[in-house]
Amino acid sequence: MFDLLPFGPGAWAVIVVYIGSLLLFGWYGYRSRRGNTLNDFYLAGSGFGALVLLLTLYATQFSGNTFFGFTGMTYRIGYSWIMSVYFMLSIIAFYLVYALRLRALSGRHHFITPVDYLSYRFGSKTLNLVAAVVMILALGNFLLAQLMAMGRAMQGMAGGSADAAYGYGVVALALIMVIYGTLGGLRAVAWTDAVQGTVLFVGFLLLVSALFMKFGPLSAATGAIFNSPDAHKVMLPDAGRMREWLSYILIIGMGAALYPQAIQRIYAARSEKVLRQSLAVMAFLPFISTLVAVIAGIYAIAYIPGLDGVQTDEALARIFRLLQEDSVFGYWLVVILFAAVISATMSTADSALLTISSMIAKDIYAGYFRTDASQAELTWVGKLCSWALIAFLIWLAIALQHKASLIDLLDRKFDLLVQLVPAFMLGIRWGNLRAGPVVFGLVAGLIVSLTLAFGPFGFASGGKIWGFHPGLYGLLINLCIAVGGSLLLNSSEDRDF
């Protein structure tokens, strides 16, 4: 592996030690467990304080999609991708719709998985099953994107052995991730997130400085693009692009706020006050992460021309390579950033993996096959599912190496997740929302979304219709059925949520 990337033995030693140290967090998390229970393994027992919660949310939200996918998307469409800063901010706004109330309920009723809230709120096994399947499929998509991001990071830094580097990256990093994740559970994952979030925060501030020193001011890069065949990438967006802006703000704001792994972190907050403090600081972090990815993408358009298709997801890694060759400072900055971005991608992936395994074990296995299973048995089943799933997704990530971009995967995931908005965001605030209409609305929304996304019109428009994601059309139908059906039932039941 040492001959695949342009790093010397010293740099590789730093990367291997840094990433390998994640296994120590897994071992220490295993040693720190207080019982072989679902609560201890999936929610870290007594919960997180404000700093750890902030950093684990940060490392989970800002993943390989953010750094590699967003830089690649900037490369494809130019300054218009500045919208990514706004839709990352909108996630915090949608958290505030439901997260504090959900944390209060979780504290009283000891929820473990997102489905536990649905079971308490609606008492419908049908809704529980459909929602669990939707969340598992969406997270499987998300986890696949993270594995591909790991491979793309290695691929973009490689020379003539790029395909081999992709494969090595996917396999080796996924194995490290599943080992420490199944050893220490959420406790180990959160500790690694805290370290990675800190390194990323500092590293990307240094990256902006390094880009300015290497390439000059952003205005010079903009001028170079303006005088190139890519001049359209610095022009003002047209009406269609602006509709797409609004679509991304809505679908990612709502969908990412309903990440199942984020919901479990809401449960894991030590108190509502701790959660509120963490979300307040989170509102500023898109300017330290997403905006940096956009800036790197603009420099890549100007100074690394010729990337096309899925190659554009390598833009950030190629920027890293130029900085690495420029100076000693650039070399070691890239070494640290490379390790931090890879491990942040791993931390996002392990969060998704833990949540999938918790839902399969508790909501599917215990809910329909072994209703009398012990906590220890369910924990063991969850770990086994993690290993089986990661093996399948490693194979799939390698098979799709040249066939899908990271943003394509991101779009389909959110089409699914936003269909949960009525159940979570509306259901926690409106006591008269009924289970039956929510189930029918969810199913109808999924059918509309997937039909539009994968039908002829959806493919012709890149998955968007009139600039809007298919998931938003599905959500509109979903909301009409859920709200209209609940009003028609004229429920007299009114709970205090």
C-alpha positions as CSV (number, residue, x, y, z in Angstrom):
1,M,0.0,0.0,0.0
2,F,2.9,2.4,0.6
3,D,3.7,2.5,-3.1
4,L,0.1,3.6,-4.1
5,L,0.1,7.1,-2.6
6,P,2.7,9.9,-2.8
7,F,3.5,9.8,0.9
8,G,6.8,8.9,2.4
9,P,7.2,6.4,5.3
10,G,7.0,9.1,7.9
11,A,3.7,10.4,6.6
12,W,2.3,6.9,6.3
13,A,3.4,6.2,9.8
14,V,1.4,9.2,11.1
15,I,-1.7,8.2,9.1
16,V,-1.5,4.5,10.2
17,V,-1.0,5.5,13.8
18,Y,-3.8,8.0,13.7
19,I,-6.3,5.7,12.1
20,G,-5.1,2.7,14.0
21,S,-5.6,4.5,17.3
22,L,-9.3,4.4,16.6
23,L,-9.1,0.7,17.6
24,L,-7.9,1.8,21.0
25,F,-11.1,3.9,21.4
26,G,-13.1,0.8,20.6
27,W,-11.2,-1.3,23.2
28,Y,-11.5,1.4,25.8
29,G,-15.2,1.8,25.1
30,Y,-15.6,-1.9,25.5
31,R,-13.7,-1.8,28.8
32,S,-15.9,1.2,30.0
33,R,-19.2,-0.6,29.4
34,R,-21.5,-0.7,32.4
35,G,-23.6,-3.6,31.2
36,N,-24.3,-5.7,28.1
37,T,-27.5,-3.8,27.3
38,L,-28.9,-1.9,24.3
39,N,-28.9,1.4,26.2
40,D,-25.2,1.1,27.1
41,F,-24.1,-0.1,23.7
42,Y,-26.2,2.2,21.4
43,L,-26.7,5.2,23.6
44,A,-23.5,5.2,25.8
45,G,-25.5,4.8,29.1
46,S,-25.8,8.0,31.0
47,G,-25.5,10.3,28.0
48,F,-23.1,12.9,26.6
49,G,-22.3,16.4,27.8
50,A,-22.5,19.5,25.5
51,L,-18.9,19.3,24.1
52,V,-18.9,15.6,23.2
53,L,-22.5,15.9,21.8
54,L,-21.5,18.9,19.7
55,L,-18.4,17.2,18.2
56,T,-20.2,13.9,17.6
57,L,-23.0,15.7,15.8
58,Y,-20.4,17.7,13.8
59,A,-18.4,14.6,12.8
60,T,-21.7,12.8,11.8
61,Q,-23.3,15.6,9.8
62,F,-20.1,16.7,8.0
63,S,-18.9,13.6,6.4
64,G,-17.2,12.3,3.2
65,N,-20.1,13.6,1.3
66,T,-19.4,17.1,2.6
67,F,-15.7,17.2,1.9
68,F,-15.3,15.1,-1.2
69,G,-18.9,15.2,-2.6
70,F,-19.4,18.9,-2.0
71,T,-16.1,19.8,-3.5
72,G,-16.9,17.6,-6.5
73,M,-20.3,19.2,-6.9
74,T,-18.8,22.7,-6.8
75,Y,-16.4,21.5,-9.5
76,R,-19.4,20.5,-11.6
77,I,-21.7,23.5,-11.2
78,G,-19.4,26.3,-9.8
79,Y,-20.4,29.1,-7.4
80,S,-24.1,27.9,-7.4
81,W,-23.1,25.2,-4.9
82,I,-22.8,28.0,-2.3
83,M,-26.3,26.8,-1.6
84,S,-24.7,24.0,0.4
85,V,-23.9,26.5,3.2
86,Y,-27.6,27.4,3.5
87,F,-29.0,23.9,3.4
88,M,-26.5,22.8,6.1
89,L,-27.8,25.8,8.2
90,S,-31.4,24.7,7.6
91,I,-30.7,21.4,9.3
92,I,-30.4,23.2,12.6
93,A,-33.7,25.1,12.0
94,F,-35.5,21.8,11.5
95,Y,-33.8,20.2,14.5
96,L,-35.5,22.9,16.6
97,V,-38.9,21.9,15.3
98,Y,-38.8,18.6,17.2
99,A,-35.5,17.7,18.8
100,L,-36.0,19.3,22.2
101,R,-39.5,17.7,22.7
102,L,-38.1,14.4,21.5
103,R,-35.3,14.5,24.0
104,A,-37.8,15.2,26.8
105,L,-39.9,12.2,25.8
106,S,-36.9,10.0,25.5
107,G,-35.8,10.9,29.0
108,R,-39.1,9.8,30.3
109,H,-39.7,6.7,28.2
110,H,-36.1,5.4,27.6
111,F,-36.2,5.2,23.8
112,I,-33.3,3.3,22.0
113,T,-34.2,3.4,18.3
114,P,-36.1,6.0,16.3
115,V,-38.9,3.5,16.0
116,D,-39.4,3.5,19.8
117,Y,-40.7,7.0,19.5
118,L,-43.1,6.0,16.7
119,S,-44.3,3.0,18.8
120,Y,-45.0,5.3,21.8
121,R,-46.6,8.1,19.7
122,F,-48.8,6.1,17.3
123,G,-48.9,2.5,18.6
124,S,-49.0,1.1,15.0
125,K,-46.9,-2.0,14.2
126,T,-47.5,-1.3,10.5
127,L,-46.0,2.2,10.8
128,N,-43.1,0.8,12.9
129,L,-42.2,-1.7,10.2
130,V,-42.6,0.6,7.2
131,A,-40.6,3.4,9.0
132,A,-37.9,0.9,10.0
133,V,-37.5,-0.4,6.5
134,V,-37.3,3.2,5.1
135,M,-34.7,4.2,7.6
136,I,-32.6,1.1,7.1
137,L,-32.6,1.5,3.3
138,A,-31.8,5.2,3.6
139,L,-28.9,4.5,6.0
140,G,-27.7,1.7,3.8
141,N,-27.5,4.2,1.0
142,F,-25.7,6.6,3.3
143,L,-23.2,4.0,4.5
144,L,-22.5,3.0,0.9
145,A,-21.7,6.6,0.1
146,Q,-19.3,6.8,3.0
147,L,-17.4,3.7,1.9
148,M,-17.2,5.1,-1.6
149,A,-15.9,8.4,-0.2
150,M,-13.1,6.4,1.7
151,G,-12.1,4.8,-1.6
152,R,-12.3,8.1,-3.6
153,A,-10.0,9.7,-1.0
154,M,-7.3,7.1,-1.6
155,Q,-8.0,7.1,-5.4
156,G,-7.6,10.8,-5.8
157,M,-4.2,10.8,-4.1
158,A,-2.9,7.8,-6.1
159,G,-0.8,7.8,-9.2
160,G,-1.1,5.0,-11.8
161,S,-2.7,2.6,-9.3
162,A,-5.8,4.6,-8.6
163,D,-8.3,1.7,-8.9
164,A,-6.2,-0.5,-6.6
165,A,-6.0,2.4,-4.1
166,Y,-9.8,2.7,-4.1
167,G,-10.2,-1.0,-3.3
168,Y,-7.6,-0.9,-0.6
169,G,-9.2,2.2,0.9
170,V,-12.7,0.7,1.0
171,V,-11.6,-2.7,2.5
172,A,-9.0,-1.6,5.1
173,L,-10.9,1.4,6.5
174,A,-14.2,-0.3,6.6
175,L,-12.6,-3.2,8.6
176,I,-11.1,-0.8,11.1
177,M,-14.4,1.0,11.5
178,V,-16.5,-2.1,12.1
179,I,-14.0,-3.4,14.6
180,Y,-14.0,-0.4,16.9
181,G,-17.7,0.2,16.4
182,T,-18.7,-3.3,17.4
183,L,-16.3,-3.3,20.3
184,G,-17.2,0.0,22.0
185,G,-20.6,1.0,20.5
186,L,-21.7,4.6,20.6
187,R,-19.4,5.4,23.4
188,A,-16.3,4.6,21.3
189,V,-17.8,6.2,18.2
190,A,-18.5,9.5,20.1
191,W,-15.0,9.6,21.5
192,T,-13.5,9.2,18.1
193,D,-15.9,11.8,16.8
194,A,-14.6,14.3,19.4
195,V,-11.0,13.8,18.3
196,Q,-11.9,14.0,14.6
197,G,-14.1,17.0,14.9
198,T,-11.4,18.9,16.7
199,V,-8.8,18.0,14.1
200,L,-11.1,18.8,11.2
201,F,-12.1,22.2,12.7
202,V,-8.5,23.3,13.0
203,G,-7.3,21.6,9.9
204,F,-9.8,23.2,7.5
205,L,-9.0,26.6,8.9
206,L,-5.4,25.9,8.0
207,L,-6.5,24.6,4.6
208,V,-8.0,27.9,3.6
209,S,-4.8,29.7,4.5
210,A,-2.8,27.1,2.5
211,L,-5.1,27.5,-0.6
212,F,-4.6,31.3,-0.5
213,M,-0.8,30.9,-0.2
214,K,-0.6,28.3,-3.0
215,F,-3.1,29.8,-5.6
216,G,-3.5,33.4,-4.6
217,P,-6.8,35.1,-3.8
218,L,-10.2,33.6,-4.7
219,S,-10.7,36.5,-7.1
220,A,-7.8,35.3,-9.2
221,A,-9.3,31.8,-9.4
222,T,-12.6,33.3,-10.4
223,G,-11.0,35.4,-13.1
224,A,-9.2,32.3,-14.5
225,I,-12.5,30.5,-14.7
226,F,-14.2,33.4,-16.3
227,N,-11.7,33.3,-19.1
228,S,-12.0,29.6,-19.6
229,P,-14.5,27.2,-21.2
230,D,-16.0,26.9,-17.7
231,A,-17.0,30.6,-17.5
232,H,-20.7,29.6,-16.9
233,K,-19.6,28.3,-13.5
234,V,-19.1,31.8,-12.2
235,M,-22.3,33.3,-13.6
236,L,-25.4,34.3,-11.6
237,P,-27.8,31.3,-11.3
238,D,-30.9,31.2,-13.5
239,A,-34.4,30.6,-12.3
240,G,-34.0,26.8,-12.6
241,R,-30.9,26.8,-10.4
242,M,-32.6,29.0,-7.8
243,R,-35.5,26.6,-7.6
244,E,-32.9,23.9,-7.1
245,W,-31.4,25.9,-4.2
246,L,-34.8,26.0,-2.5
247,S,-35.3,22.3,-3.1
248,Y,-31.9,21.4,-1.5
249,I,-32.6,23.7,1.5
250,L,-35.9,22.0,2.2
251,I,-35.0,18.4,1.4
252,I,-31.6,18.3,3.2
253,G,-32.8,20.5,6.0
254,M,-35.6,18.1,6.8
255,G,-34.0,14.9,5.8
256,A,-30.7,15.4,7.6
257,A,-32.5,16.5,10.7
258,L,-34.2,13.1,10.6
259,Y,-31.0,11.1,10.2
260,P,-31.8,8.0,12.4
261,Q,-28.3,8.2,13.9
262,A,-28.9,11.9,14.7
263,I,-32.1,10.9,16.4
264,Q,-30.2,8.5,18.6
265,R,-27.8,11.3,19.5
266,I,-30.8,13.4,20.6
267,Y,-31.7,10.5,22.9
268,A,-28.1,10.3,24.1
269,A,-27.9,14.0,25.2
270,R,-27.6,14.3,28.9
271,S,-30.4,16.8,29.1
272,E,-32.5,19.2,27.0
273,K,-30.2,22.1,28.1
274,V,-27.1,20.2,26.8
275,L,-28.9,19.5,23.4
276,R,-29.9,23.2,23.1
277,Q,-26.3,24.4,23.7
278,S,-24.9,21.9,21.2
279,L,-27.4,23.0,18.5
280,A,-26.7,26.7,19.1
281,V,-23.0,26.2,18.3
282,M,-23.7,23.8,15.4
283,A,-25.4,26.7,13.6
284,F,-21.9,28.3,13.0
285,L,-20.1,25.2,11.8
286,P,-21.2,25.2,8.1
287,F,-18.9,28.3,7.6
288,I,-15.9,26.2,8.9
289,S,-16.6,23.1,6.8
290,T,-19.1,23.4,3.9
291,L,-17.8,26.8,2.8
292,V,-14.3,25.5,2.8
293,A,-15.3,22.7,0.5
294,V,-16.9,25.2,-1.9
295,I,-13.7,27.3,-1.9
296,A,-11.6,24.3,-2.6
297,G,-13.9,23.4,-5.5
298,I,-13.5,26.8,-7.0
299,Y,-9.7,26.5,-6.9
300,A,-10.0,23.1,-8.5
301,I,-12.1,24.4,-11.4
302,A,-9.4,27.1,-12.1
303,Y,-6.3,25.1,-11.6
304,I,-7.2,21.4,-12.1
305,P,-9.2,21.4,-15.4
306,G,-10.4,18.3,-17.2
307,L,-12.1,16.3,-14.5
308,D,-15.4,14.7,-15.7
309,G,-18.1,12.5,-14.4
310,V,-17.4,10.7,-11.2
311,Q,-13.8,11.9,-11.4
312,T,-15.0,15.3,-10.1
313,D,-15.4,13.6,-6.6
314,E,-11.6,13.4,-6.6
315,A,-11.2,17.2,-6.8
316,L,-10.4,17.7,-3.1
317,A,-7.9,14.9,-3.1
318,R,-6.2,16.4,-6.1
319,I,-6.0,19.8,-4.4
320,F,-4.4,18.0,-1.5
321,R,-1.8,16.5,-3.8
322,L,-0.9,19.9,-5.2
323,L,-0.5,21.4,-1.7
324,Q,1.5,18.4,-0.6
325,E,4.0,18.9,-3.4
326,D,4.3,22.7,-2.7
327,S,6.1,22.9,0.6
328,V,6.9,21.1,3.8
329,F,4.0,22.9,5.6
330,G,1.7,21.8,2.8
331,Y,3.0,18.3,2.9
332,W,2.3,17.8,6.6
333,L,-1.0,19.7,6.5
334,V,-2.2,17.3,3.9
335,V,-1.0,14.4,5.9
336,I,-3.1,15.5,8.9
337,L,-6.1,16.6,6.9
338,F,-6.1,13.4,4.9
339,A,-6.1,11.3,8.1
340,A,-8.8,13.5,9.7
341,V,-11.1,13.5,6.7
342,I,-10.8,9.8,6.3
343,S,-11.5,9.2,9.9
344,A,-14.4,11.7,9.8
345,T,-15.8,9.7,7.0
346,M,-15.4,6.6,9.0
347,S,-17.1,8.2,12.0
348,T,-20.1,9.1,9.9
349,A,-20.2,5.5,8.5
350,D,-19.9,3.9,11.9
351,S,-22.8,6.0,13.2
352,A,-25.0,4.8,10.4
353,L,-23.8,1.2,10.9
354,L,-24.6,1.3,14.6
355,T,-28.1,2.7,14.0
356,I,-28.9,0.1,11.3
357,S,-27.8,-2.7,13.5
358,S,-29.9,-1.4,16.4
359,M,-33.0,-1.2,14.3
360,I,-32.5,-4.7,12.8
361,A,-31.9,-6.2,16.3
362,K,-34.6,-4.3,18.3
363,D,-37.2,-3.4,15.8
364,I,-37.1,-6.3,13.4
365,Y,-35.5,-9.3,15.2
366,A,-37.1,-8.6,18.6
367,G,-40.2,-7.1,17.2
368,Y,-41.2,-9.9,14.9
369,F,-39.0,-13.0,15.5
370,R,-37.8,-13.2,19.1
371,T,-40.0,-11.1,21.3
372,D,-38.5,-12.6,24.4
373,A,-34.9,-12.0,23.4
374,S,-32.6,-10.8,26.2
375,Q,-30.7,-7.5,26.0
376,A,-27.4,-9.5,25.7
377,E,-28.8,-11.5,22.8
378,L,-30.1,-8.4,21.0
379,T,-26.7,-6.7,21.4
380,W,-25.0,-9.8,19.9
381,V,-27.4,-9.9,17.0
382,G,-26.8,-6.2,16.3
383,K,-23.0,-6.8,16.2
384,L,-23.4,-9.7,13.8
385,C,-25.6,-7.7,11.5
386,S,-22.9,-5.0,11.4
387,W,-20.4,-7.4,10.1
388,A,-22.7,-9.0,7.5
389,L,-23.9,-5.6,6.2
390,I,-20.4,-4.1,6.0
391,A,-19.2,-7.2,4.0
392,F,-22.0,-6.7,1.5
393,L,-21.5,-2.9,1.2
394,I,-17.7,-3.3,0.6
395,W,-18.5,-5.5,-2.4
396,L,-21.1,-3.0,-3.6
397,A,-18.9,0.0,-3.2
398,I,-16.2,-1.6,-5.3
399,A,-18.7,-2.7,-7.9
400,L,-20.1,0.8,-8.2
401,Q,-16.7,2.5,-8.3
402,H,-17.2,4.0,-11.8
403,K,-21.0,4.1,-11.9
404,A,-22.3,6.6,-9.3
405,S,-21.3,10.0,-7.9
406,L,-21.6,10.8,-4.2
407,I,-24.2,13.5,-4.7
408,D,-26.4,11.0,-6.7
409,L,-26.4,8.7,-3.7
410,L,-27.2,11.7,-1.4
411,D,-30.2,12.8,-3.3
412,R,-31.9,9.3,-3.2
413,K,-31.4,9.0,0.5
414,F,-33.1,12.3,1.3
415,D,-36.1,11.4,-1.0
416,L,-36.7,8.6,1.4
417,L,-36.0,10.3,4.7
418,V,-38.2,13.3,4.2
419,Q,-41.3,11.0,4.1
420,L,-40.8,10.7,7.8
421,V,-41.5,14.4,8.4
422,P,-45.2,14.0,9.3
423,A,-44.6,11.2,11.8
424,F,-41.7,13.0,13.6
425,M,-42.0,16.7,13.1
426,L,-45.8,17.1,12.9
427,G,-46.6,14.2,15.1
428,I,-44.7,15.5,18.1
429,R,-46.5,18.8,18.0
430,W,-50.1,17.8,16.9
431,G,-51.7,15.4,19.2
432,N,-54.6,14.6,16.7
433,L,-52.3,13.2,14.0
434,R,-53.5,9.6,13.6
435,A,-51.6,6.4,12.8
436,G,-53.7,5.2,9.8
437,P,-53.4,8.4,7.7
438,V,-49.6,8.6,8.6
439,V,-49.1,5.1,7.3
440,F,-51.0,5.7,4.1
441,G,-49.3,9.1,3.6
442,L,-45.9,7.5,4.1
443,V,-46.5,4.7,1.6
444,A,-48.0,7.1,-1.0
445,G,-45.1,9.5,-0.5
446,L,-42.6,6.8,-1.1
447,I,-44.3,5.5,-4.2
448,V,-44.5,9.0,-5.7
449,S,-40.9,9.8,-4.8
450,L,-39.4,6.6,-6.2
451,T,-41.6,6.7,-9.3
452,L,-40.6,10.2,-10.2
453,A,-36.9,9.6,-9.3
454,F,-36.5,6.4,-11.4
455,G,-39.1,7.0,-14.1
456,P,-38.1,8.4,-17.6
457,F,-38.8,12.0,-16.6
458,G,-36.7,11.7,-13.5
459,F,-33.7,10.3,-15.3
460,A,-34.0,12.9,-18.1
461,S,-33.8,15.7,-15.5
462,G,-31.1,14.3,-13.3
463,G,-33.7,13.2,-10.8
464,K,-35.3,16.6,-10.3
465,I,-38.5,17.9,-11.8
466,W,-38.7,21.6,-12.5
467,G,-35.7,22.0,-10.2
468,F,-37.3,20.2,-7.2
469,H,-36.3,16.8,-5.8
470,P,-38.9,14.0,-6.2
471,G,-39.0,13.5,-2.5
472,L,-40.6,16.9,-2.0
473,Y,-43.5,16.0,-4.4
474,G,-43.9,12.8,-2.5
475,L,-43.8,14.7,0.8
476,L,-46.6,17.1,-0.4
477,I,-48.9,14.1,-1.2
478,N,-47.8,12.5,2.1
479,L,-48.7,15.6,4.2
480,C,-52.1,16.0,2.4
481,I,-53.0,12.4,3.2
482,A,-51.7,12.4,6.8
483,V,-53.3,15.8,7.7
484,G,-56.5,15.4,5.7
485,G,-57.1,11.9,6.9
486,S,-56.5,12.8,10.5
487,L,-59.0,15.8,10.2
488,L,-61.6,13.5,8.6
489,L,-61.3,11.0,11.5
490,N,-62.0,13.9,13.8
491,S,-60.1,12.4,16.7
492,S,-61.1,13.5,20.1
493,E,-57.9,12.0,21.6
494,D,-55.5,14.8,22.5
495,R,-52.3,13.8,24.2
496,D,-49.8,16.1,25.9
497,F,-46.6,15.9,23.9
